[in-house]
Amino acid sequence: MERDLFNYSRRETSEVNIGAVPLGGPHPIRIQSMTNTSTQDTEACVEQAKRIVDAGGEYVRLTTQGIKEAENLMNINIGLRSQGYMVPLVADVHFNPKVADVAAQYAEKVRINPGNYVDPGRTFKQLEYTDEEYAQELQKIRDRFVPFLNICKENRTAIRIGVNHGSLSDRIMSRYGDTPEGMVESCMEFLRICVEEQFHDVVISIKASNTVVMVKTVRLLVTVMEKEGMAFPLHLGVTEAGDGEDGRIKSALGIGALLADGLGDTIRVSLSEEPEAEIPVARKLVDYITARHEHPYIPGIEATGFNYVSPSRRKTNAIRNIGGDHLPVVLADRMDGNTEVNPQFTPDYIYAGRELPAEREANVEYILDADVWEGETGTWPAFNHAQLPLIGMCQSELKFLFMPYMAQTDEVIACLKIHPEVVIISQSNHPNRVGEHRALIHQLMSEGLKNPVIFFQHYQEEVAEDLQIKAAADMGALIFDGLCDGIFLFNQGSLSHSVIDATAFGILQAGRIRTSKTEYISCPGCGRTLFNLQHTIARIKEATSHLKGLKIGIMGCIVNGPGEMADADYGYVGAGRGKVSLYKRKECIEKNIPEEEAVEKLIELIKRNNDYTEK
């Protein structure tokens, strides 16, 4: 499809039949989750699947480590159907293609991971392949994959080719490295076989815990598929997103950035919580994005030289601590009398409107409307687009200009060319505010203007989760496009400034452009999880949440463990029932620690490496 950065429409995809709930084509974006019970425990799986469906889930995925689990899908299916639940079941297979063969007889869809379907588990060793040896490995995949496709044809079973950043094979790594190109090629090897075999009931996912990698890779995948004439639907998700506020923001940022561009036919929000808790979050995200359908047209023009697949940060003037190479700033307001703030998340600037507060917050500068600004130290003037003549009369070294896209006239452009010290605060009340914000910046780029841009995002939310989801979804594409010099969340509701500020900083951290707290890469758990995940996450957070900038991976099992944790400083991975292994980066430091001792051992490991400070 021809890309339109400014106007929302869904990508056209082929239809995939999954039981009685098809996706892609004309169908709505489907929502799903995954059980975290043992797949051999029929009753527990049935009850959890029912809770997922009752919450609004349309597919239920179950881990199938072995033949026994795959065969028990029949009993789980029977248990659900006997109670009137017709939800399609998805088998999740890793490491053993024989399990996929069996699961295809009992599940409506089977997920396979190209990184470990035929290729062995990763050793993280640098291996070398000649072109001939590489071709032989591809033939091995074909020889094993085609019989599986034939089983799926016979049973009318769909498949998901699910690539994970954390489990790319050593073979792919040897040729492509740990890159989006490697992830895409890992997927395309299997897709090309599907096309050759005329097997069309295929869904694709490419996931990562790093939102930048995830968005960049999906954009690249769609580009490559289009070149090869493929239109397979997409399953979107951010792996190991975590729990609570962080999990919601990270998921909405990554998934929302792609949904905003019309990409995605089914989503799974991976939270380290009970599976049914994922469904309302996913539903809010999908509903918020798809409400843009048939919105008023935005006449934006893509700037020459903009690289959508692999964008770099827009070059801007450095004005004090804004733009240039500076980290994106956070603006906030304090005009409603609400005084609840969190000292961990202190904004860089506070917009005070027409009057400074009686008591100012420490380490913050204030912005006042230009017609009442008197040049007091630690304050800066803000203009609106109707006050352009005043900009030239003001001698401040930093000026803010509130401006919507449609007010960006020739007069405004001329003013900005004379005044590089102006920071633009982009406003939008459009149903597709992402499109208008993008259009404003692309016009600046086309005019050669380098004024920094801060995005003013206005909401009326009473629930923290709603603000987190909407604000993250609105900022995702703007951050990944490299357009963000700052964020200003303004909420007309009862939420405290503590919540609003934390959301702003959380969005910047989830987008990997400003770090303000510890980052946790934690999986949502499944039947493979070998310890009490939620309890463990809480204990680790209690001990480490003050270690700003540290990344800690908390993984239920080995499937993505070391791979996703290559991006983490330390890792805590299930190694056996009640046993845990500890990692520093990709290196396993200590194996098979009893679960009850593992958190303390993790803290000791962090201390030994001088990465721990007392609270």
Protein Blocks (a to p, Z undefined) as FASTA:
>chain_A
ZZdfkbccddddddddehjbcgehjbccddddddfbdfklmmlmmmmmmmmmmnopabdc
dddfblmlmmmmmmmmmmmmmnopabdcddddehiaklmmmmmmmpmbdcddfklmmmcc
dehiacdddfklmmmmmmmmmmmmmmmmmmmmmnopacdddddfklccfklmmmnopafk
lmmmmmmmmmmmmmmnopabbcdddddfblklmmmmmmmmmmmmmmnopacdcddddehk
bgajllmmmmmmmmmmmmmnopajbdcdddfbdfklmmmmmmmmmmmmmmmgopacdfbd
cdehiafklccddddddehjgghjbccddddddklopabdcfklccfbdcehjaccfbdc
ehiacdddfklcgoighiacdddfklmmmmmmpccfbdcddddfklmcfklmmmmmmmmm
bccddddfbfblmlmmmmmmmmmmmnopabdcddddddddfbfklmmmmmmmmmmmmmmn
opagbdcdddddfbdfklmmmmmmmmmmmnopaccbdcddddebiaklcbdfklmmmmmm
mmmmmmghiacdddfblmlmmmmmmmpmbdcddfbehiacddehjbcfbghiafklmmmm
mmmmmmmnopaccZZ
